[in-house]
Each structure stands twice: as C-alpha cells, then as structure tokens.
C-alpha cells in the first residue's frame, strides 16, 4: 500500500515538473525596429532586429522566436566572420506581419517576407559575410522556418573550414560532432562560396551533417568550384540529408554539380534521401544537376555516395562537359524511381542504377519553367512557374509512400489517383489509369504500359463511346465498347502521355 502511495506521489511530482517545463516555454517577438520596452515579450514590446542573434542565444529549450517581415543583417559592422546561428530546442519562425497571436495566423501564401542577409560593408557581394548562417553542433530540434537566406560570400581559399557554405554552413566536421538542424519553408538564394554556395553540409572526418530540409527553394547560388545549390561533404564521415518538397533551381558551379554534390569517399557516406523535389535549370561543366562521388581524397575509391531520388524531376539542367542531369565518379550511384529524368546525353557510367520503377522521360510541362518564381517574383506563392500543367505527365505518376499531406505551397497532396512528381501537387482532378470512377463501374490498367491498356466495365447496357487524344489535344482514335473487358491498343503511337475520355471521365494513359 505504502509502495503504491509512494509511486503515485512520484507520478504527481513528475507531472508537475512536466507542466512547469511546458508552461515555462516562452515566445519571443522580434521586428526590424523593435517596439515598446524592446524586451521581446510581445509584438508591442518587440526586440530590436539587430538583437535577433542575442534573442536566439538567450532562448531555452522549447522556446519559440517569432520574427516579423523585414531584413535582418548578420552584423551592423563590417566583420565578415559574423553570421547568424541556430540553437538546439529553439524554433525560429519568420514571415509574420507583426500582429499574430497564433502560429496558424501566419500567412506564408503571400511569400516569405523575413530576410536574413549577409549584405554588409559596401554594396555588392564582394565584402559580405562569409556565411549568412553558420551552425555548429546541432540536432534536428534546432528549427528555422519561414526565411529568405541570402547574400553570403565565402570567397576564401578552400580549407577544412574556409570557402565552404555561403547561405547555410552546417559544420559537423570531426569525430563525434553533429550538425543536423531542420530547415523548413525557406528560400536560399544569391549566395556564393567555393563549395556549397547555397548549403554546405560538412560531416567529414567522422562527423555527421544530415539536416532535414523541407519545403525549401535553393536558387541562384554560385559555387566558384563545386556544389552550386547544396554540397554534402561526407568524406570519411556522414553527410546524408533528407530533402522533401524542395526546388533546386538555376544554381551554377564553375566546375561540377550545379545543383548538388555528394562526396562519400575515404569510407564516408553521402547518401541523401530526396522526395518530391525538382532539380531544374542548374548548370556546371560536369553534372549539371548532381554529382555522385566516392573517390578517395588521395587515390582509389571507397565509402558510399548513393543519393536516392523518388517522385523527383530532373529537367533543363545543362553541362558543358559530361552529364547534364548527373555525373558519377568512383563507382558511385544515382538511384531514381517514380521520377521524371531527362536522359538525353547521359551515357555510361552516368546512368541510373538499380530499379527504375515508375520513371519517365517526358517534358514535365511546367506552367513557366523560365520564370520559376512566377510573375510576382516570390517563391512559394500561387503563381509559381514550377507548377505542373493539367496535362503534365508528372501528375498522378508518383509513389504515395512517405508523401507529405501537403505540397510546397500547402496545397493538399494526392488530389487524384496518386501523388504527383515534384514539389507541387496539381489541383485538377484528372484521373490516372488504375483509378476507379466514383460509382466503381470503370477500371483502366496497368499504370504504365507499352501501349496496351485494359478497360474493365462492370455493366454495359449499350455501346459506350470513347476517344483518345494526345497531350496537345490531337485526336488519336475513337470507338465504342460493347463488352465487359477490352484492350485498347496505342502501341503504334509515340511514347508519351495520352488521354482517354469515357463515361464522363478523363483518364491519363502513360505509354513508355
């Protein structure tokens, strides 16, 4: 009896302590000009923008920092070594208007409006901060959400710690070190470095840098050597981020990997897992979008560089040398399933490894591939040019496993039969093959075919007409079905996307 009473008292104390810990979590408010008492206790008493890093440093586990629209600079001086830094257990939210009382009131649909800038000193990038954000020793509880991260320039000669990572440098270099924060709803743009201009994940020398990156746009970053958008440096360590619902667009590298470099030599690992992400219009000499590399730092090759892409799109990337979409070194691999990969000019050994289930090689039909941010110039808004047209072959062509509930602009996922490829979910409900109609009287399969598709109709009281057209609306054939099951043969037409109209339904047929 006494033992039970003691256990109950212990439980009450633990619950009390837990409640104290929960109640003690604080939200701090920051605006560019501050307000009131400048102590960050409310929007009316917001901390001054120049004290943003001080506010982050003073926060405790469980605290949140709410940052309003405006530009926040790494320093008001000219010391290029000063940058922002995240903190374990602290979530930093940006893009508030400055009057919200609930996180749900934050409207990211108008674009990302809080800017972290490395623009210091004279106008132009030459004397800017080396990094906009420099993180050391973090885990995934360190969260940044809702910021534009821009203008850094680490143009120092590349060493173990210099010349690496302009926009975000996640430094997990060294035995036992880890730097794997969570980055969400951010635009990383206009940064420069020798390696990894947008993001550099340094997990070398038995360290780890495997951040979680969700709903982000990495664009217009320039590496003066390699890894324009992202560089995963897992040499003798581990740099294997998880990347979901992201866009890597129009980044450049003077040598290799305009989009993303993955180096896992010296028995290291660079094995990013990439889901529903688009690599578009990136450029380099070799590996316009991706370089996968397991060469050692001296000679030979070892370790792993096996990036894995699912529901992704590789289109419009260019290389003046070899491998416009991807370039492989030292026996590394490039793995892609349920992805749209332009294989033009890809040759051995720069080919997809292993299974290629669900892959296609067709123009994704973006609404405006040359104007990714849309007419408003703001990424992650309703007019983004990287959205799929209704007739895109990437609609309903992905794999649902692990798909998020929403896309990069918070639209619902899996609107039709299956999740779309890429970060945007087309909101027009065009049925894909293998999907039944609402009254379960029609089925068309298989999902991908060489041109033979089977139609099953549960009951036919009269001949049912159908038509087939191509992706441009050109008529292919028509007919009438009078049997319960029949096969439609389009083997004589070119590989691509076709549309079957039957029983007031439009069904997408993908001919491989």
N, C-alpha and C positions, 0 to 999 in steps of 0.2 A: 504494500500500500504506500509506504513512505517512498519507495523507488518510483512508483507511478506519479506521486505528487511532485517529486524532485524533477522527473522528466518533463512534467507539464510546466513547472516554473522555468526550466531551461528553455523550453519552446517559446514561452511568453517573452522571455528576455531576448531571444534571438529575433523574434518577430518585431519586438520593439526597436531593436537595433537596426533591423532592416528598414523599418518605417522611417527612422531617423535619417538613415542614409539616403532614402528616396526623397524625403522632404527637404534634405539639405542641398539637393541638386539645384543649381542656380542658372538662370538665363541672363546673359549679359548683352547689352544693346550697344551697337557702335554705328555712328554716322560720320560722314566726312568732316563736318564742322562741329560735331558734338552738340550738347544742349544742357541747360539747367545746371545741375551740380557736377556734370561730367564724370559721374561715377559708374555709369553703365547699368544702373539699376532699373531703368525703364527707357522707353523712347524719349520721354520728356527730360530725362537725365542721362542721355546717351554719352558714352565715352567718345573722345575725340578720335577721328580717323587715324591720326599719326600715332596713337597709342594702341592700335589694333594688336600688334605683337605682344605688348605688355599685358593686354587683356587676356590673350591666349595663354601666356605664361602663368598668369595668376589663377586660371581656371583649374578646377579639380575634376576628378573622375565623375562622369555623369552630367557635367555642366554643358550648356549649350551657349554658343555665341551667335547672335543674330546681327547681320551686317546689312545695312540699307544700300540702295543703289548709289553709285558713285565710284570714284577712283581712289585707290589706296596704294601708296608708294612704299617700296621697300625701305627707303630712308629719305629724309629731307635734305641729307647731305650728299656727298659725292663718293663715299666709301663703297666701292663695288662689291666688297665681300659681304655686305649686309643683305639679308634676304628674310622672307617670312619662313616660319616653321610650324608644322602641326604638332599636336600633343596627344598622347595616348589617353583614351577615355573621354576626349572632348570632341564634340561635333560642332563644326563651324559652318553655319548656314549663311548664304548670301542671297542677294536679289530680292530683298524686302523693299516695300515703298516707305516704310517707317511708321506705320500705324497699326500693324497687325498685332493681334493678341493670341492667335492660334497659328501654328505652323501651316495648317491646311489653307489659311488665307493667302499664303504666298503664291503669286501667280507667275510661274515660270513660262507660261504660254506666251507671254509678251517678250520673251527673250531673257538672256542672262544679263543682269544690269549692274552687278557688283564686280569691279575690275581690280585685280591685283597686278600692279605694274612695276617693272624694273626700270622704267624710264627715269633716269636721274642724270644730273650734270647737264651738258649741252644737248640740244635737240639731236635726235638720231640715235641709232643703236650702239655706236662705237664705244661710248664710255658708260653704258648701262651696267646694272648689277649683273654679276656672273649668273646668278640664279634668281628667279622670282620666288621659288620655294625651295628650300634645302632642308630635307628631312633626314634625321639620324635616329636609329633605334626605336622604331615604331612598330606597333602591330595593327590589326585591322580595326581596332576600336578608335583609332585616330581617323576622323572623317572630315572631308572637305566636300561641300555640296552647294553648287549654285554660283560659280565664279568664272570670270574670264581671267586667264593667267597668261601674261604676255610680256614682250619687250626685253627679255633677258638676252645676254650675250656673253657666253663663256668662250672667249677667243684666245685664252691662254694655251700655250703649248700643252698638248695632251700628256698627262702623267697619271699616276694612280688616282688622283683626286681632282686634277685640273682639266679643263676643256670638256667636262662631262655634264650634260644635262642643263639646258637653258631654262625652260619653263618650270619643270619639276625634277629635282635630283633626289632620288630615294637611295640613300647611302647605307647599304648593309654590308659593306666590304669588311672582311676579316673574320677569323674564327669566332663563332658564337654570336656574331652580330646579325640583327634582323632589321629590315626596314620595309614593311609591307602595309602601308596605310590603305584606306578606302577613299577613292576619288569618284564622286558622282556628279552628274549634271553640270559638267564644266566644259569650257572651251579653252583649249591650249593653243595659242596662236602667236605668230610673229616673234618666235624665239630663235636664237642661233647658238650653236655650240660646235665643237669639233666632232663630238659624237653625241647622239641622242638629243637633238635640239629641242624637241617637244618634251619628252620624258626620258630620263636615263635611270634604269633600274640596275643598281650595282650590287650584285650578290657574289662577287668574286672572292677568291681566297678563303673558301669555306664559310662564307657569309650567305645571307638569304635576302633577296629583294623580290617579292612576289605580290605586288599590290593587287587590290580588287578595283577594277576600273569599269564603271557602269554609266551608260547614257552620256558619253563624252564625245566631243569633236576635237580631233587633233589635226590642225590645218595650218598651212602656210608657214611651217617651220623649216629652217635650213641648216643642215649639217655640212660643215666645211670638209668633212671626211665621210662619215657613215652614220646611218640611222637618223634620217630626217625627222620622222614623226616620233618613233619610240626606239630605244636601244635596250635590249635585255642582255646584260653582261653577266653571264653565268660561268665565266672561265674559272675552273676549279672551285665552283660554288653553285649557287642556285638562283636563277632569275627567271621565274615562270609565272607571270601574272595571269589573272583571269580577266578577260576583256569581254564585255557583253553590251549589246545595243550601242555600238560606237561607230564613229566615222573617222577614217584616216584619209584625209583629202588634200591633194595638191601640196604635199611636202616634198622637199628636194634634198638630195645628198650629192656632193661633188664626186664621190666615188661609188659607194654601194649602199643599197637599201634606202630608197626614198621614203618608204612607208615604215618598215620595222626591221631591225636587225636582231637576230637571235644567235648568240655565240655561247656554245656549251663545251668548248674544248678543255684540255687538261683535266679530263674526268669530271667536268662540270655538267650543269643542266640548264638548258634554256628551252623550256617546253611550255610555252603559253597555251592556254585553252581559250579559244576565241569563238564566241557565239553571236550570231545575228549582227555581224559587223561588216562594213563596206570599206574596201581599200580602192580608192578611185583617184585617177589623175595624179598619182605620185610619180616622181621621176628620179633616175640616177643613171650612172654609167652601167652598172650591173645590178640586177634585182630592182626593177622599178618600184615594186611594192614590198617584197620580202627577200631577205637573205637568211638562209638557214645554214649554220656553220658549226662544225665540230672539229676544225683544225686546232692543233695544239699551238701554244704560243711560240714554240721553237720548231719542232718538226713532227711529222706524223699526225694522227688524229685519234681522239678518244672522247669519252663522255657522250652526251646526248644533246642534240638540237632537233627536236621533233615537234614543231608547232602543229597544233590540231585545230582545224577550222570547220565549223558546222553552221549551216544556214548563212554563209557569208557570200559576199560578192567581190570579185576582182575584175575591174573593168577600167579601161582608159589609162592604165599605168604604162609608162614607157621607159625603155632603157636604150641608151645609145650604143651599149655593148651587147651583153647577153642577158636573157631572162627578163622580159618586160613585166611579167607578173611575179615571178620568183626565181631565185638563184640559189643553188645548192653547192656547198663546199664540204669536203672531207667525209663524204658518205652520210651526211645529214638527210633529213626527210622533210617533205611538205605533205601534210595529210589533210584532205578535204573531203567532206561528204555533204550532201544536200546543199551544194554551193554552186554558184554561177561563176565559172573561172574561164576567162578568155585564154585559150591555149595556143593562140596564134603566135608563132615564133618561139614557142617553148620546145626545147629539144633535149635529148638525153645528155647529162643526167638530171636536167632540170624539169622533171616530170612528177606528177602526183604519185605518192607512194600508197601501197596497200589498196584497200577497198575504195571505190569511187561511187558508192551507193548514192543515188539521187542527184548526182552532179549534172549540170547542163552547161552548154557553151553558147549562150544566146544573148543578144543585146538586152540588158535589163530594162530598157525603156524608162529611164528616169524622166521626170517632168521637165528638168532643165539641168543636165549634167554639167554644163559650163558655168552655171550660177548656183553653186551648192547652197549658199545661204538664202537664196531667193531674192526677190526684188527689194525687200526691206533691209537686206544686209545683215540680218540677225539669225544666227543658227538656232535650231530647235523651236521654230515658230511654224505657223500653219502654211507658209508659202515656200518652205524649203525646197530647193530644186532636186534634192536627192530622194524625193518620194517617188513611189512606183506608179506608173500609169495603170489604168484598169486592165489593160491588155498585156501587162508585163508578164514574161514567163516565170518571174520570181514569185508571183502571187500564188499562194497555196502550194508552194513547192518545197517547203522546208520540213524539218523534223521537229515534232512537238516536244520531244524530250528536253526538259530543262528550260523551256521557253518561259520568259517572264510574262506576267499578267498584262503588262503594258509595254509600249514601244518607247522610242527615244523622246517622243513628244507627248507621252502619257495617254495615247490612244490605246484602246483595248487590243490585245493580241488575239490571234486565231479568230478572225472575223468570219472567214469562210470555212473550207474543209480542213485546212491545215495552216500552220504558221507560215508567214511569208519569209523569204530570204531577205537578209539585210536588216537594218535598224528600224525601218518604218513599216508599219502594217497598213496595207491598203484597206480602206474602209468600205469599198464597194463589194457587195456580196456576189461575186461571180463564182459559181460552183466549180470545183475541180473534179476530175474523174475520181471514182471510188466514193463519192458522196451521194447519199440518198436524198431524194426530194422530201419535202415536209410531210407528204402523205405516204412515204415509203413505197411508191409504186415504180421507182426507176433507179437503176444502178448501172454505172458505167465503169469498167475496169479493163486493164490494170492502170496504175497511176502513171507509169512511164512505159512507152511501147515503141516498137519499130514501125508502127503504123496500123496494127491490128487491135481494135478496141471492141470489147464485148458489151452489148446492151442487154440488160435484163428488165423486162416489164412484167409486173405481176398479173395484170389483167388487161386484155385488149378487146374492146368491143367493136372497134372499127379500125381501119388503117390509120396509123399515126404519122404525120409528116415530120420530116426533119431536114435541116440544112446544115452544111459545114462551110465555114469561111476561114480565111487565114487571118493573121494578126493585123493586117491592114484593111480588113473588111472585104477582101476579094472573094467572090463566090467560088467554092471548090466543087461541091456536089449537093444534090438533094435526093430525097426518096421518101418512101412510106413503109412503115414497119407493120407487118401483119402477123408476126409470130412472137411467142413469149421471149425467145432469146435469139439474138442475131449478132453477126460480126460486121463491123464497119471497117473497110479496108482503105487506108490512105498511105499505103506503102510506097506509092509512086510519086508522092509529093516530097518536097524537101524537108529536111529536119527543121523543127521549129514548133511554134505554138499555133493551135487551131481551135476553133470554137464550134461546138455542136449545139444547135438550138432545137429543143424538143420538149414538148409538154410545158411550154411557157418557162423553160429553164435554159440558161446558158451555161454550158459545161466546157471547161478548158481541157483540151487534149494536148498532151506533150509528146511529140514524136521525136525519139532520139536517133 
